[in-house]
Amino acid sequence: MTAVAVALVQVLVVALGGLLLTGLMAKVRARAEGRVGAPVTQPLRDVAKWLGRESPRATAGTALAIVPTVVVATTALAATLVPLAGVGLVDATGADALVVVFLLLTGSLALAVGGLATATAFGGMGASRAMTLSALAEPALLVAVAAFAVPAGSLSLPAMLGHALDQPLTMVSPSHVLAALALLVVVVAETGRMPVDNPSTHLELTMIHEAMTLEYGGRDQALVSLGAAMRLGLLLGMLGVLTVPWGLATSAAPLALLGGLALSALKATVLAVVIALAEVHSAKLRLFRVPELLAAAFVLAALAIVVGVVAR
Amino acid sequence: MRRRVAEIGASELVAQAGALLATHRLATIVAHDEGDRLRVAYVFLAGPPDDRVELHVLLDARRPVVPSLAALSFPAGRFERAMRDGFGIEPEGHPAPRPLAHHGHWPADYHPLRRGAPARPELADDAAAYPFTPVEGAGVYEIPVGPVHAGLIEPGHFRFSVVGETILKMTPRLWFVQRGLERLGEGCTSEGLLALAERVSGDSAVTHALAATLALEEATGQQAGPDAWRARHALLELERVTRHILDIGAIVGDTGMSVVQARALVLGERLVRHGAQLTGHRLLRGVIRPGGGLLRAPLEATLYREVAERLDELVGLATRNTIVADRLAGTAILGADDARRLGVVGPVARASGLADDARVSQPLVGGTVLRTQDAGDVRARLDQRVVEAHDSLARLARWAEGEDVASPEVAPAAGGAGLGVVEGWRGVAVHRVRLDAGRVARWSVTDPSFLNWPALAVALRHTIVPDFPLANKSFNLSYAGNDL
């Protein structure tokens, strides 16, 4: 029962937190550039506003209609599996890291299908770019997560994190640092941040993620934006707990769980601020340079596994 | 300044123009409706020393045909197309005499600049599709963009033929903002014409106001005093440096480094407010007028020096960033040969290595340093703006501290016609005015954008689609100035 409640709360926190983090990152960038910027709650207000509107659709057919739901549903399901509050709650075999990665990939795939279904040049262009980059980012993400799994010898997220909490010394290793760096690069790419994608551009020709979502409006737009924000919240949360797992509850005590969740949210917030500040002095890579960045992340992650296995 | 006007027969045109083009640049082709005959003036410029040659050809108004110069000069072919739209003058032997500005809904025989042409023609169905050249082959697809864009920019449609991410061909479709300016100018007084000239392109109010003023002064023999000339020189350089700094910010902003753009916007805004104090208008309107025009406030040397320092800082911030440097280098290269053949002008031409600046060839004041870059890529166009902005700021500071400014002598021209040539921030603007009993009988405007638009498409070959906004910003051409 506690496990179900925690899972539901996690989804809620990831959704709300993701929207607020999106707003926070925009705010940090604005202030660093000397602008006032929109309130941190702006994405939340936008989604709330759009939810009350009907959804005009560019083309008939089911693809456009179900894509927003699929994006939110897969991300929400993934949010139930990542131990953001505590490690001792669910049967460890269910919360497999591979399942989380594939759920996120399903969301990406759905967005790309939606982009193609709009039958516009921008939608297709965005889908093609997103899939090209996904094909490079997903392997790097898998390998990076696998690198974290080496010390525990298990791909189950609670087992990995439980092992790290039991034997914190396993984290004082080059392998852990390499894996964290690789995961950071992949998270930046997967959430469409600089230097891979520019979330604040209005230039359609340069877009990757946004190009696929141009044709959504109303409730559909709300869900797609919510999905993107949840993805940001979840990936930042996951990066936080995998890199620095301390604070996660090891029991089912409500206070410990609450504390664990709050600490995870704090870690994600710190990461978001750091990424946003780095973005201010960064620029967008030339599209054909992005594969080099993702290949570097893949190599870092592969090295982390090699070093981890040798050290074991 | 040396001025020559020669009336020649249509049959001599190709030979004479060909000989002139070896040493001169074709600045514009202007047609006049004189009732039963049409006069076509071909304006050639060279310098230094400033040399201006006009070849006039008289045509029968009932069947106006001129031999085309398109084979000799690419810009000539475009001027001829504009003349064909406005006057119905057929360029004989033109390889592609398609309409430029002629609106699809206008009747084919409607030529708005002919005498007696109604201001509003009977609109017909636009039955013909716009002739985009189809590009075919495995994997080639089209991306249509605009004319309505997501940002606050002017309307233009761009048709990309793309394979993968590489642009094979880009065809711009412009002429969405045609206002009929040249026709509106007919019958105006000097004051009325200046109001129109300041609205040719809002960001080039000084350039066009000064070009129209020079043309009017040449036509009337009016002289401006030294203080008016001080104001003209200062405002022209102030407009240049303001627009260059905003362009520098916009180019870097398109790489995603928005902090540099934010800082450039702050600098630009300080200069705009300073300009508003000098002229009473943020776009620097209202001061430059034939025979006079004074600044309302003194120039501020400390401001120009401080802006120069801040400019150095923000350019350093951008160019030291390896990602920005990589995005700019080698992007959208316009080779010197292409630039020369297309007749490109302004900073874009100088960034491709062409030593071409009307401040040197048709000087209003001495001391312009002619600077060029070699690469012809986005980086070169950025660097060119940076050095020009610094030159302008240094000159403004010297003028503010009391350095003497020359007032060129304007000798009145014969026949009530005058020519104004001004190197604005975007390139050279050429105005030609012909007066009749104190009123404007014909006003012709050539904005540098008219000459530079075709070069954008050439520079884009083999550029990737996501680099288009960057390439486009590095040209920053005017739609309104092109469409008129």
Contacts between the chains, C-beta under 8 A, distances in Angstrom:
chain1	res1	chain2	res2	distance
A	29	B	258	7.3
A	32	B	259	6.7
A	33	B	258	6.0
A	33	B	259	4.8
A	33	B	262	4.0
A	33	B	263	7.9
A	34	B	262	5.6
A	34	B	263	7.3
A	34	B	266	6.9
A	35	B	262	6.3
A	121	B	141	7.2
A	121	B	142	6.9
A	121	B	143	4.1
A	121	B	144	6.4
A	122	B	143	7.5
A	124	B	141	7.8
A	125	B	143	6.7
A	125	B	465	7.1
A	129	B	165	8.0
A	194	B	256	5.6
A	195	B	256	7.2
A	195	B	323	5.7
A	198	B	256	4.5
A	200	B	258	7.2
A	201	B	256	7.3
A	202	B	150	4.0
A	202	B	151	4.9
A	203	B	150	7.4
A	203	B	151	7.4
A	203	B	254	6.9
A	203	B	469	4.4
A	204	B	145	6.7
A	204	B	150	6.3
A	205	B	143	7.4
A	205	B	145	6.6
A	205	B	465	5.4
A	205	B	466	5.9
A	205	B	468	5.1
A	205	B	469	6.0
A	206	B	254	7.8
A	206	B	466	4.4
A	206	B	469	6.0
A	280	B	258	7.6
A	280	B	259	5.0
A	281	B	257	7.4
A	281	B	259	6.5
A	281	B	317	7.8
A	281	B	321	7.1
A	282	B	256	7.2
A	282	B	257	7.1
A	282	B	321	7.6
A	282	B	323	6.5
A	283	B	252	7.8
A	283	B	255	4.1
A	283	B	256	4.5
A	283	B	257	4.1
A	283	B	321	5.9
A	283	B	323	4.2
A	283	B	324	4.6
A	283	B	327	6.4
A	284	B	255	6.0
A	284	B	256	3.5
A	284	B	323	7.2
A	284	B	327	7.4
A	285	B	323	5.8
A	285	B	326	7.7
A	285	B	327	7.8
A	286	B	326	6.1
A	286	B	327	5.5
A	286	B	464	7.6
A	286	B	466	7.7
A	286	B	467	7.0
A	287	B	165	6.2
A	287	B	464	6.2
A	287	B	466	4.9
A	288	B	165	7.5
A	288	B	464	7.0
A	289	B	326	6.9
